[in-house]
Amino acid sequence: MTPETRLQLAAHPVAYPLLRGIALLGPAVRVPRVGVVVSDAALAKEVLTDTAKFTKTGPGSPADLWTPVVGPSVLLNMDGAAHVALRRKLSGLFTPRAVAGLCARAGEGPLSRLRDDLASGHEVDLVAVVRDLVGAVICGLVGLDAAQARQAADAGSAITGMVRLGRPRLGPAQVARARAALGTLTTPAAKAYAEGDPSTVPGRMRELGLGEDEALGAVAAFVLTGTETLVSYIPRLVALLHDSGWLTRLLAEPERTGDVVAEALRVTVPSPVMLRSVAVDTWVGPVAVRRGDRVVIATISACALGPFDPDRPHPHAVRQLWFGAGPHFCLGMPLADAEIRAFLDAVLSAAPVSIVERKAARRVLVPHYERLVVRRA
Ligand code: HEM
């Protein structure tokens, strides 16, 4: 069994084999209490891009799950013109220049400590360093103090940890806990918004014409989307490179970094499923669906092409599917890419490194290493 399969099974001992088994039954299959499960990449992209038939706001959709926690205006639970307008207002925060500056400023502390520790031959738990990095970057993005970095990363984990595939909504106690976890972050963000300081993101959002609710919703959305995905992905990327020999190969072929990063995203799929609600009676591939049905896009199955191999090209339908498709395509992709490359550079600066301990996280929404300890070899 590969370390990746072990991670998947530690996180989802029942749902992972079930989803992979369902994929063998066809491109789309109706599963009682779960929804219509899509396991084919081309069909997944069809659903994601057809916003007239499939929405993010009906029963069983992300809105059903997230709106009670973060309010109604958070991109990932919006549709139509309001969604387009808010995305447009936020897109300036994700230009290559903006994300490079943010990553350099906010990531400098955790990444220079990582370089120093590896260079001095210390053992380093990469998961802890990634949590510090992504927390610091999100704090920089939303105008929170860097001292809240770990709190931001932990809030993301606490909330996503409550979600289960067979549970389309959170219960009242879970909503209260999730709101409390986010409240510790959105309260300081509200202050930054009120002060309107353009060096903070809520201040800049205000300048861009966003209301306070929209700005605080965006803070919550970034904490949710921009922490757990990378805490999952970056250590798994390093482990895949280590186990396949690509860590040393990259030193000689740095121009292959893009292929390697994309192939590791395909293998790990840090956002393993996407949810939609059917807006009008229609078909999903061979399956007839009715308004209100839930569609579960099993990205993890749609991207399955075999073991990690950066020399295998990605078919057109699979390309970038791990970041979604259509109008909700990951807004943070340029930032994710900047953080991934900055972290990889720091690890490569000490290469060759060896893994001295790895431990899979059990029963979590997004599979990840609980610990991945490395040392300069
Ligand atoms: C490897 C890391 C990441 C992966 C694999 C990933 C994946 C995704 C996917 C699949 C979606 C679309 C979900 C859907 O259509 O249902 C999405 C949306 C989104 N992501 Fe990411 N993401 C990553 C990192 C980030 C980061 C670092 C940020 C921001 C700081 C971010 C912000 C967002 C936002 C705001 C949305 C909602 C966009 C919208 O609905 O218009 N993501 N992401």
Residues whose N, C-alpha, C, O or C-beta is under 5 A from the ligand:
A	BS01	HEM	L75 L76 A221 F222 T225 G226 T229 L230 Y233 P270 S271 M274 L275 L321 W322 F323 G324 P327 H328 F329 C330 L331 G332 M333 L335 A336
